[in-house]
Amino acid sequence: MRHRRGGYKLKRDVGSRNSLLKGLVTSIIEQERVITTVPKAKAVKPLVDRMITLAKRDTLHTRRQAAAFLETPASVKKLFDTLGTRFGQRSGGYTRIVRLGFRKGDGAEQAMIELVGSELVKRAAERAKRREERLKAQREGREPEEETTEEEEK
């Protein structure tokens, strides 16, 4: 009987599964979004949420717990310096799973798991870059270059 034996096996033995999940959690923290299969995304979501909850507490003990789980020191630093403060007022639900369709090679269903709010961070960076280009063009006394489509060029 499998009473109270939850979780995802992912067709791997214990060591391979733990290694896979640790790698996925580290990648999500470093890159803020990862494309993987749906079962892996569902398996890694509670682990990422647990790491962010540790980062919100930010004590020496929680830093050591996170460092024991994550694979790189850079991910631990980003987790506590950036993500812990970003999600400080949020009480849960730090990740989102978006289904992307089926992979061409083997037909596995793909999903993107991302941190909530990461799309706003990326948009803000793009917006700042466009603004800098526009200001630079104005200083040089020329019109900013607008993106044109193929129909406008004809």
Secondary structure, DSSP 8 states (H G I E B T S, - for coil): --TT--S--TTS-HHHHHHHHHHHHHHHHHHSEEEEEHHHHHHHHHHHHHHHHHHHH--HHHHHHHHHHSS-HHHHHHIIIIIHHHTTT--S--EEEEEEEE-TTT--EEEEEEETTHHHHHHHHHHHHHHHHHHHHHHTTS-------HHHH-
